[in-house]
């Protein structure tokens, strides 16, 4: 399904979320974003 605007790829979103040194709320937000990408 083509998106109308470019989306970050799921692996890169997850990798960003799991990077060491991320704040917990940043990690949570990124994982929520990844789950929203999966839900499309």
C-alpha distances in whole Angstrom, upper triangle without the diagonal:
4,6,10,12,12,12,15,14,15,18,19,19,21,23,24,25,27,29,32,34,31,33,32,30,28,27,26,24,22,22,20,18,17,17,15,12,12,12,9
4,7,9,9,10,13,13,15,18,18,18,21,23,23,24,27,28,32,33,31,32,32,30,27,27,26,24,22,22,21,18,17,18,15,13,14,14,10
4,5,7,7,11,12,14,17,17,16,19,21,21,22,25,27,30,31,28,29,29,27,25,24,24,21,19,20,19,15,15,16,13,11,13,13,10
4,7,9,13,14,17,20,19,19,22,24,23,24,27,28,32,33,30,31,31,28,26,26,26,23,21,22,21,17,18,19,16,14,16,16,12
4,6,10,12,15,18,17,16,19,21,20,22,25,26,29,30,27,28,28,26,23,24,24,20,19,20,19,15,16,18,15,13,16,16,13
4,7,9,12,15,13,13,17,18,17,19,22,23,26,27,24,26,26,24,21,22,22,19,17,18,18,14,14,17,15,12,15,16,14
4,6,9,12,11,10,13,15,14,16,19,20,23,24,21,23,23,21,18,18,18,16,13,15,14,11,11,13,11,8,12,13,11
4,6,9,7,7,10,11,11,13,15,16,20,21,18,20,21,19,16,16,17,14,11,13,13,10,9,12,12,9,12,14,13
4,6,6,6,9,10,11,13,15,16,20,21,19,21,21,21,18,16,17,16,12,13,14,11,9,12,12,9,10,13,13
4,5,5,6,9,10,11,12,14,18,20,18,20,19,19,16,14,15,14,10,10,11,9,6,9,10,7,8,11,12
4,5,5,6,9,10,10,12,16,18,17,19,19,19,16,14,15,15,11,11,13,12,9,11,13,11,11,15,15
4,5,5,6,9,10,10,14,16,15,17,18,18,15,13,15,14,10,11,14,11,9,13,14,12,13,16,17
4,5,5,6,9,10,14,15,13,15,15,15,11,10,11,10,7,8,10,8,6,10,11,9,11,14,15
4,5,5,6,9,12,14,12,14,14,14,12,9,10,11,7,7,10,9,7,10,12,11,11,15,16
4,5,5,6,10,12,11,14,14,15,12,10,13,13,9,10,13,12,10,13,16,14,15,18,19
4,5,5,9,10,9,11,12,13,10,8,11,11,7,9,12,11,10,14,15,14,16,19,20
4,6,9,10,7,9,9,10,7,5,8,8,5,6,10,10,9,12,14,14,15,18,19
4,6,9,7,10,10,12,10,7,10,11,9,9,13,13,12,14,17,16,17,20,22
4,6,6,10,11,13,10,9,12,13,11,12,15,15,14,17,19,19,20,23,24
4,6,9,10,13,11,10,13,15,13,14,18,18,17,20,22,22,23,26,28
4,6,9,12,10,10,13,15,14,15,18,19,19,21,23,24,25,27,29
4,6,8,6,6,10,11,10,12,15,15,16,18,20,20,22,24,26
4,6,5,6,9,10,11,12,14,15,17,19,20,21,23,25,27
4,5,5,6,9,10,11,12,14,15,16,18,20,21,23,25
4,5,5,6,9,10,10,12,14,15,16,18,20,21,23
4,5,5,6,9,10,11,12,14,15,17,18,20,22
4,5,5,6,9,10,11,12,14,15,17,18,21
4,5,5,6,9,10,11,12,14,15,16,19
4,5,5,6,9,10,11,12,14,15,17
4,5,5,6,9,10,11,12,14,16
4,5,5,6,9,10,11,12,15
4,5,5,6,9,10,11,13
4,5,5,6,9,10,11
4,5,5,6,9,10
4,5,5,6,9
4,5,5,7
4,5,6
4,6
4
